[in-house]
Amino acid sequence: MSSQPVNSNPSLHSVPTHRHEVLLVGGDFAASREIRLLLESAGGVGVTLCVRTTDATDEAIRTCPTVILVDLRLPGVDGLQVVDALERCAEIGAVPTIILATQETDSIREAAFARGVSDFIIFPVSTTELIAKVRTHSNGYLNVLKRNRSIAAYESLQSELRTSHRALEEHRRIGSLSAHEAVDPDWQIRLNGLMQIGVELHLIQDLQSLLDRILSEARHLLRATAGTIFLREGDTLRFAFFQNDELAHRTASGETPHVPTFSLPVCDRSIAGWVCLTGQLVNIPDCYRIPADAPYRFDSSFDSLLGFRTRSMVAVPLTDHAGRIHGVIELINPVSDQGNPRVGFPVQDTQLMEHFANIATLAINRAHHRENEMRRMLKMAEFRDADETGGHIERVAGYSAVIFEEWSRRRGLEGPAFERQRDRLRDAARVHDVGKMAISDVILRKTGQLDAAEYEEVKKHTQRGSELFSSHNPSDLDDARREVALLHHERWDGKGYPGIEEAGRRRGRRGEEIPLFARIVGLSDVFDALSTRRCYKEAWDEARVLEFMQGESNRHFDPELVEIFFAQLDAIRTVRDAHRDHL
């Protein structure tokens, strides 16, 4: 569980200013600079240069472009190799790729289009044509994203925020605000940023990642050092997510310590319960001095357990447009710009938080809908395969997220770009073995050694799983699911399956021919399989498992991922302990 400092959230300070983000790969500095100037002069276009073609996929993951231009105008640039690398990288999704070429390189046109290139531009070309093609393909990609993610659901909220901002401006213009209600410029900046936050939250597909981001953003908006999210489940509130900077600073990892989940009744015996019961926001200057006639109570047992003191708190209901309450956000202990403790949350901040809670509720409801669909699919797989338990699924997804976080940190991938890729990986990891639903129960539940024919049948689960996520118009999430389901049994040394056809023979994919997500999930899956009891074996002890994992570096597994695995072993163990069923 991450704990983000309240003054370091990047999303409000580095909001993208361009609608079209172009990644330009290849070419020399002068040629690249010329194209960059042409595109940026059109307005609304940002260009990132990537001169080394070998860095193309990493740079695309980092920058999240809406169009990729591959410049082949210099000799020695293998454009098809670049296109192949981009095509293999599920992290980039369906970003359109345009080849820039001269007449001399026109011979690769057919091969490029066969690989899925979106356009092929021959130089010299008019500035108008170049800009028009970039915008056309970028708009097409953005429209697909909008359809797939239903960003239009936020338009009413954005309109509401704009209306609130105009009302504040009008009040200030006519001087109707009192001195203590005066709107400071920083507050208006935070209000404006909510619209961008709303879109970013809507792009997060994993519920845990979404709750993490919601709580980080809420704490940043109100400068709170701690916070909690409760989600309603019938007549109870489940303790779903928690962040606390003070407690995080006490740990060696700098992360908020794990707190076991618990539930509260929806009633007036707690602050969160009363807010959920009534739908009313509460703003408490001192939780230990709540008036005796207040309709709610503060339970200090949580503070005693953690060695922490809650001072001020604001608790806000998560209410949808139909008036249904889905949970409560509690923000605790505000600080000033200089980091000094403050008493109470300003009224303006609580108004801001009410807007944010509406945005968060929409995003949570969408994520819940997806989670429910996923749970139904995974439950079907669990019915068929006794080893495919909920614990195994969540552990593999958790291990994969931990490994990807460190892999990304080493490459400078952060912010919304990182979160989007981590969510896709965690989601894809959960369905890595869903194709086993198509394998015979006799084989899946066999307690002895599989014979050669049975093993060949089991291997088909990779293809069957990938077919579940194939469609004529797949989303980038479906692309990741299909890729992981198909390729998580490939090996770094080329001895895995299902392999690829080459010169009339089938061979396993080797090294970086295996996409990153599949390499990560493959490692996580093996670690969990060895560490847990299966119908055909007992669990290995940790020392034996770790010795095996180390020995398979540069054989079964990507050596960098093995290094990351051992560097993050404490975090891996935390995930394991949080989902201990069938260990």
C-alpha positions in Angstrom: 0.0 0.0 0.0 1.6 3.2 -1.0 1.7 6.5 0.9 2.0 9.6 -1.2 3.3 12.8 0.4 0.5 15.4 0.4 2.7 18.0 -1.4 4.1 15.8 -4.2 1.2 14.7 -6.3 2.1 15.4 -9.9 -1.3 15.3 -11.5 -2.3 18.8 -10.5 1.1 20.4 -11.4 1.9 18.8 -14.7 -1.4 18.5 -16.5 -0.8 17.7 -20.2 -1.2 20.8 -22.4 -1.4 19.0 -25.7 -4.3 17.0 -27.2 -2.0 15.2 -29.6 1.2 13.6 -28.1 3.7 12.4 -30.8 6.7 10.1 -30.3 9.2 10.6 -33.1 11.6 7.6 -33.4 14.8 7.6 -35.5 16.3 10.3 -37.8 19.2 12.5 -37.1 19.0 15.6 -34.8 18.5 18.1 -37.6 15.8 16.1 -39.4 14.0 15.3 -36.2 14.1 19.0 -35.0 12.6 20.1 -38.4 9.6 17.7 -38.0 9.2 18.7 -34.4 9.0 22.4 -35.3 6.6 21.7 -38.1 4.2 19.8 -35.9 4.4 22.0 -32.8 3.8 25.1 -34.9 0.3 23.7 -35.7 -0.7 24.0 -32.1 -2.1 21.3 -29.8 0.7 18.9 -30.7 3.6 17.9 -28.4 6.6 16.0 -29.8 9.0 13.7 -27.9 12.2 12.8 -29.7 13.6 9.3 -29.5 16.7 9.1 -31.7 17.8 5.6 -30.7 15.4 3.1 -32.2 16.3 0.5 -29.5 14.7 2.8 -26.9 11.4 3.1 -28.8 9.2 0.8 -26.7 10.5 2.1 -23.4 10.0 5.7 -24.5 6.5 4.9 -25.7 5.5 3.4 -22.4 6.9 6.4 -20.6 5.3 9.1 -22.7 1.9 7.5 -23.6 1.8 9.0 -27.2 -1.3 9.2 -29.3 0.7 8.7 -32.5 4.2 7.2 -33.1 6.2 8.4 -36.1 9.1 6.1 -37.2 11.5 8.1 -39.4 13.4 5.9 -42.0 15.0 8.6 -44.0 18.5 7.8 -42.8 20.3 4.6 -43.9 20.8 1.9 -41.3 17.5 2.4 -39.5 15.6 -0.9 -39.6 12.0 0.4 -39.5 10.4 -3.1 -39.7 12.4 -4.1 -36.6 11.1 -1.0 -34.8 7.5 -1.7 -35.9 7.8 -5.4 -34.7 9.1 -4.3 -31.3 6.2 -1.8 -30.9 3.7 -4.4 -32.1 4.9 -7.0 -29.5 4.6 -4.5 -26.7 1.1 -4.7 -25.3 1.8 -1.8 -22.9 1.5 0.6 -25.9 -1.9 -0.7 -26.8 -3.3 0.3 -30.2 -1.3 3.5 -30.7 -1.2 4.2 -34.4 2.2 4.1 -36.1 3.1 6.1 -39.1 6.2 5.4 -41.2 8.2 8.4 -42.7 10.2 7.3 -45.7 11.9 8.4 -48.9 11.5 6.9 -52.3 14.5 4.7 -51.7 12.8 3.0 -48.7 9.4 2.7 -50.4 10.0 -1.0 -51.0 9.2 -1.8 -47.4 5.7 -0.3 -47.7 3.9 -3.6 -48.2 5.7 -5.3 -45.3 5.0 -2.3 -43.1 1.3 -2.4 -43.8 1.2 -6.1 -43.2 2.5 -5.5 -39.7 -0.3 -3.1 -38.9 1.2 0.3 -39.7 -1.5 2.9 -39.9 0.1 5.1 -42.6 3.1 5.5 -44.8 4.3 9.0 -45.8 6.9 9.6 -48.5 9.1 12.6 -48.3 9.1 15.3 -49.5 5.6 16.0 -48.1 3.7 19.2 -47.5 3.4 20.5 -44.0 -0.4 20.6 -44.3 -0.5 16.9 -45.3 1.8 15.8 -42.5 0.0 17.7 -39.8 -3.4 16.5 -41.1 -2.4 12.9 -41.0 -1.0 13.1 -37.5 -4.1 14.8 -36.3 -6.4 12.3 -38.1 -4.7 9.2 -36.6 -4.4 10.8 -33.2 -8.1 11.8 -33.1 -9.0 8.2 -34.1 -7.0 6.8 -31.3 -8.4 9.3 -28.8 -12.0 8.5 -29.9 -11.4 4.8 -29.4 -10.2 5.5 -25.9 -13.2 7.7 -25.2 -15.6 5.0 -26.4 -13.9 2.2 -24.5 -13.7 4.1 -21.2 -16.9 6.2 -21.4 -15.2 9.4 -20.5 -18.5 11.1 -21.5 -19.8 10.0 -18.1 -17.8 12.8 -16.6 -19.2 15.6 -18.7 -22.0 16.5 -16.3 -19.5 16.6 -13.4 -17.1 18.8 -15.4 -20.0 21.1 -16.2 -20.9 21.2 -12.5 -17.3 22.2 -11.6 -17.2 24.9 -14.3 -20.5 26.3 -12.9 -19.1 26.3 -9.4 -16.0 28.1 -10.6 -18.1 30.7 -12.4 -20.2 31.3 -9.3 -17.2 31.9 -7.2 -15.8 34.3 -9.7 -19.1 36.2 -9.7 -19.3 36.3 -5.9 -15.7 37.7 -5.8 -16.5 40.2 -8.6 -19.5 41.7 -6.7 -17.7 41.5 -3.4 -20.4 39.2 -1.8 -17.8 36.9 0.0 -16.9 37.7 3.5 -13.3 37.9 4.6 -13.1 34.4 5.8 -14.8 33.1 2.6 -12.4 34.9 0.3 -11.2 32.5 -2.5 -7.4 32.2 -2.7 -5.8 31.6 -6.1 -4.4 28.2 -5.0 -7.9 27.0 -4.1 -9.2 27.9 -7.6 -6.2 26.1 -9.2 -7.2 23.0 -7.2 -10.8 23.3 -8.3 -9.8 23.6 -12.0 -7.6 20.5 -11.6 -10.6 18.4 -10.6 -11.7 18.0 -14.2 -8.4 16.6 -15.2 -8.4 14.3 -12.1 -11.8 13.0 -13.1 -10.6 11.9 -16.5 -7.5 10.3 -15.0 -9.4 8.4 -12.4 -11.7 7.0 -15.1 -8.7 5.5 -16.9 -7.7 3.4 -13.9 -9.1 -0.1 -14.3 -8.0 -1.9 -11.1 -10.1 -1.2 -8.0 -7.2 -1.3 -5.5 -5.1 1.1 -7.7 -8.2 3.3 -8.1 -8.7 3.5 -4.3 -5.0 4.3 -3.8 -5.2 7.1 -6.4 -8.5 8.5 -5.0 -7.1 8.7 -1.5 -3.9 10.2 -2.7 -5.7 12.9 -4.7 -8.2 13.6 -1.8 -5.3 14.0 0.7 -3.5 16.3 -1.7 -6.5 18.5 -2.3 -7.1 19.0 1.4 -3.4 18.7 2.5 -4.2 15.8 4.8 -1.5 13.6 6.2 -3.7 10.5 6.5 -7.0 9.1 5.2 -9.2 6.1 4.9 -11.8 4.8 2.4 -14.7 2.7 3.6 -16.9 1.0 1.0 -20.5 0.0 1.8 -21.4 -3.7 1.7 -25.1 -4.0 2.7 -25.5 -2.8 6.2 -21.7 -2.6 6.9 -18.8 -0.4 5.9 -15.6 -2.3 4.9 -12.3 -0.7 5.7 -11.0 -0.7 2.1 -7.9 1.5 1.9 -5.7 3.4 4.3 -2.8 5.9 3.9 -0.8 7.6 6.7 2.4 9.6 6.2 3.3 9.6 9.9 3.1 5.8 10.2 4.9 5.4 6.8 7.8 7.4 8.0 8.3 5.0 10.9 8.8 2.0 8.5 12.0 1.0 6.7 10.2 0.9 3.4 8.5 4.3 3.8 5.2 2.6 3.0 2.0 2.7 5.2 2.0 -0.5 7.2 -0.5 -3.2 6.4 -3.7 -3.0 8.5 -6.1 -6.0 8.5 -9.5 -5.2 7.1 -12.5 -4.8 9.3 -16.1 -3.7 9.1 -18.3 -1.1 10.8 -22.1 -1.1 11.1 -23.9 1.7 9.2 -25.1 3.4 12.4 -24.3 6.4 14.6 -21.7 4.5 16.7 -18.9 5.8 14.5 -18.3 8.9 12.4 -18.1 6.9 9.1 -21.2 4.9 10.0 -23.2 8.1 10.8 -22.1 9.8 7.5 -23.1 6.8 5.5 -26.4 6.6 7.4 -27.3 10.2 6.9 -25.4 11.3 3.7 -24.1 14.4 5.6 -20.5 15.6 5.6 -18.9 16.2 8.9 -16.0 18.5 9.7 -14.5 17.9 13.2 -11.8 20.2 14.5 -10.8 17.8 17.4 -12.0 14.2 17.4 -11.2 13.9 21.1 -13.4 16.9 22.0 -16.6 16.0 20.2 -19.6 17.6 22.0 -21.6 15.2 24.1 -24.8 16.0 22.2 -23.2 15.2 18.8 -25.1 12.4 16.9 -21.9 10.4 16.3 -18.9 9.1 18.3 -15.2 8.8 17.7 -13.7 5.4 18.3 -10.1 5.9 19.5 -9.2 2.2 19.5 -7.7 2.5 16.0 -5.4 5.2 17.2 -4.3 3.1 20.3 -3.6 0.1 18.1 -1.4 2.1 15.7 0.2 4.5 18.2 -1.3 7.5 16.3 -3.4 10.4 17.3 -6.2 11.6 15.1 -6.8 15.4 15.5 -9.0 17.0 12.9 -11.2 15.0 10.5 -13.5 15.6 7.6 -15.7 12.7 6.5 -17.5 12.8 3.2 -20.1 10.4 1.8 -19.5 8.8 -1.6 -22.9 9.5 -3.1 -24.0 8.8 -6.7 -26.5 10.9 -8.7 -29.4 8.7 -7.6 -28.6 9.5 -4.0 -27.2 6.1 -3.1 -24.3 6.1 -0.7 -21.5 3.7 -1.6 -19.0 4.5 1.1 -17.2 7.2 3.0 -13.8 9.0 2.7 -12.2 10.2 5.9 -9.4 12.7 5.7 -7.3 13.3 8.8 -4.9 15.9 10.3 -4.4 18.8 7.8 -1.2 20.6 7.4 -0.2 24.1 6.1 1.8 24.7 2.9 4.9 24.6 5.1 3.9 21.2 6.6 2.9 22.5 10.0 -0.2 20.9 11.7 -3.5 22.8 11.4 -6.6 22.7 13.4 -9.7 21.8 11.3 -10.3 21.9 7.6 -11.4 25.2 6.0 -15.0 25.3 4.7 -13.8 25.9 1.2 -11.8 22.7 1.3 -14.8 20.7 2.4 -16.8 22.1 -0.5 -14.0 21.1 -2.9 -14.0 17.6 -1.3 -17.7 17.2 -2.0 -17.1 17.8 -5.7 -14.2 15.3 -5.7 -16.3 12.7 -3.8 -18.9 12.8 -6.7 -16.1 12.2 -9.2 -14.6 9.4 -7.1 -18.0 7.7 -6.7 -18.5 7.4 -10.5 -15.0 5.9 -10.9 -15.5 3.4 -8.0 -18.9 2.2 -9.4 -17.4 1.6 -12.8 -14.5 -0.3 -11.2 -16.9 -2.4 -9.1 -18.9 -3.3 -12.2 -15.7 -4.6 -13.9 -14.6 -6.4 -10.7 -17.9 -8.2 -10.5 -17.7 -9.3 -14.1 -14.1 -10.5 -13.5 -15.0 -12.4 -10.3 -17.8 -14.3 -12.2 -15.3 -15.4 -14.8 -12.6 -16.4 -12.2 -15.1 -18.2 -10.1 -16.0 -20.4 -13.1 -12.3 -21.1 -13.5 -12.0 -22.0 -9.8 -14.9 -24.5 -10.1 -13.0 -26.3 -12.9 -9.5 -26.2 -11.4 -9.0 -26.7 -7.7 -5.6 -25.0 -7.9 -7.0 -21.8 -9.5 -8.1 -20.3 -6.2 -8.9 -16.7 -5.5 -5.8 -16.5 -3.4 -3.5 -17.8 -6.2 -5.0 -15.3 -8.6 -4.6 -12.3 -6.2 -1.1 -13.3 -5.3 0.1 -13.6 -8.9 -1.5 -10.3 -9.6 0.1 -8.7 -6.6 3.5 -10.1 -7.2 3.3 -8.9 -10.8 2.4 -5.4 -9.7 5.3 -5.2 -7.3 7.8 -6.3 -9.9 6.4 -3.9 -12.5 6.6 -1.0 -10.1 10.3 -1.5 -9.6 10.9 -2.2 -13.3 9.1 1.1 -14.1 11.0 3.1 -11.4 14.3 2.1 -13.0 13.1 3.6 -16.3 11.5 6.7 -14.9 7.9 5.6 -15.8 5.6 7.3 -13.3 2.3 9.2 -12.9 -0.8 8.3 -14.9 1.3 6.5 -17.6 2.7 4.1 -15.0 -0.7 3.6 -13.2 -2.4 2.7 -16.5 0.1 0.1 -17.3 0.2 -1.4 -13.8 -3.6 -1.7 -13.8 -3.5 -3.5 -17.1 -0.9 -5.9 -15.9 -2.7 -6.6 -12.6 -5.9 -7.2 -14.5 -4.3 -9.4 -17.1 -2.4 -11.4 -14.4 -5.7 -12.4 -12.8 -6.9 -14.1 -16.0 -3.6 -15.7 -17.0 -5.0 -19.3 -16.6 -8.6 -18.7 -17.5 -8.1 -21.0 -20.5 -8.1 -24.0 -18.2 -11.9 -23.8 -18.2 -11.6 -25.6 -21.6 -9.4 -28.5 -20.3 -10.9 -31.8 -19.1 -11.6 -32.2 -15.4 -9.9 -35.6 -15.5 -6.6 -33.9 -16.5 -6.9 -30.8 -14.3 -7.7 -32.9 -11.1 -5.3 -35.7 -11.8 -3.1 -36.3 -8.7 -0.3 -38.2 -10.4 2.1 -37.4 -13.2 0.6 -36.3 -16.5 1.5 -38.4 -19.5 2.8 -36.8 -22.7 -0.7 -36.6 -24.3 -2.2 -35.1 -21.2 0.5 -32.5 -20.9 0.0 -31.5 -24.6 -3.7 -31.0 -23.8 -2.9 -28.8 -20.7 -0.6 -26.7 -22.9 -3.6 -25.7 -25.0 -5.0 -23.6 -22.2 -2.8 -20.7 -23.3 -4.4 -20.6 -26.8 -7.9 -21.2 -25.4 -7.4 -18.4 -22.9 -6.2 -15.9 -25.5 -9.2 -16.6 -27.7 -11.5 -15.4 -24.9 -10.1 -11.9 -25.4 -9.9 -11.8 -29.2 -12.3 -9.5 -31.0 -12.5 -7.3 -34.1 -12.2 -4.2 -31.9 -10.3 -5.1 -28.8 -9.5 -2.6 -26.0 -5.9 -2.2 -24.8 -7.0 -4.1 -21.7 -8.2 -7.1 -23.9 -4.8 -6.9 -25.7 -3.0 -7.3 -22.4 -5.2 -10.1 -21.2 -4.8 -12.0 -24.5 -1.1 -11.6 -24.5 -0.6 -12.8 -21.0 -2.9 -15.7 -21.3 -1.1 -16.9 -24.4 2.5 -16.3 -23.5 3.0 -16.6 -19.8 4.5 -20.1 -20.2 7.2 -18.9 -22.7 10.8 -19.1 -21.3 13.7 -16.7 -21.6 15.8 -19.5 -23.1 13.3 -20.4 -25.8 12.1 -23.7 -24.3 8.6 -22.6 -23.4 5.3 -22.8 -25.2 3.1 -22.2 -27.2 6.0 -20.8 -29.4 5.8 -19.5 -33.0 6.0 -21.0 -36.4 9.3 -20.3 -38.2 10.6 -22.0 -41.4 8.0 -24.7 -41.1 8.9 -25.5 -37.5 7.7 -24.3 -34.1 10.1 -22.8 -31.7 9.7 -21.1 -28.3 10.0 -17.3 -28.0 13.3 -16.2 -26.6 14.4 -13.3 -24.5 12.6 -10.0 -25.3 10.6 -11.7 -28.0 8.4 -12.5 -25.0 6.4 -9.3 -24.0 7.2 -7.8 -20.7 3.8 -8.5 -19.1 4.0 -12.2 -20.0 7.6 -12.4 -18.6 6.5 -10.8 -15.3 3.3 -13.0 -14.9 5.3 -16.1 -15.9 7.8 -15.5 -13.1 5.1 -14.7 -10.5 3.0 -17.7 -11.5 6.0 -20.2 -11.0 6.9 -18.6 -7.7 3.4 -19.0 -6.4 2.9 -22.5 -7.8 6.1 -23.7 -6.1 5.2 -22.0 -2.8 1.7 -23.5 -2.5 0.1 -26.9 -2.2 -1.3 -28.4 -5.4 -3.3 -31.5 -6.0 -0.2 -33.2 -7.4 2.4 -31.9 -4.9 3.1 -30.3 -1.4 4.3 -26.7 -1.0 8.0 -26.2 -1.1 9.7 -24.3 1.8 10.8 -20.8 1.0 14.5 -21.5 0.9 14.0 -24.2 -1.7 11.8 -21.9 -3.8 14.2 -19.0 -3.7 17.1 -21.3 -4.7 15.1 -22.5 -7.7 14.2 -18.9 -8.7 17.8 -17.8 -8.6 19.0 -20.8 -10.5 16.5 -20.2 -13.3 17.7 -16.6 -13.9 18.7 -16.3 -17.6 17.1 -19.7 -18.2 13.4 -19.8 -17.4 13.3 -16.1 -16.4 14.4 -12.7 -17.5 17.5 -12.1 -15.4 16.6 -8.4 -14.7 13.2 -9.5 -13.4 14.8 -12.1 -11.1 17.0 -9.4 -9.7 14.0 -7.2 -9.1 12.1 -10.1 -7.5 14.9 -10.6 -4.9 15.3 -6.8 -4.4 11.5 -6.6 -3.6 11.3 -9.8 -1.6 9.8 -8.1 1.4 7.0 -6.6 -0.6 6.5 -10.0 -2.3 6.1 -11.6 1.1 3.6 -9.0 2.2 1.4 -9.8 -0.8 1.7 -13.5 0.0 0.7 -13.0 3.6 -2.3 -10.9 2.6 -3.7 -13.8 0.5 -2.7 -16.9 2.4 -5.4 -19.4 1.4 -4.2 -22.8 0.2 -0.5 -22.0 1.0 
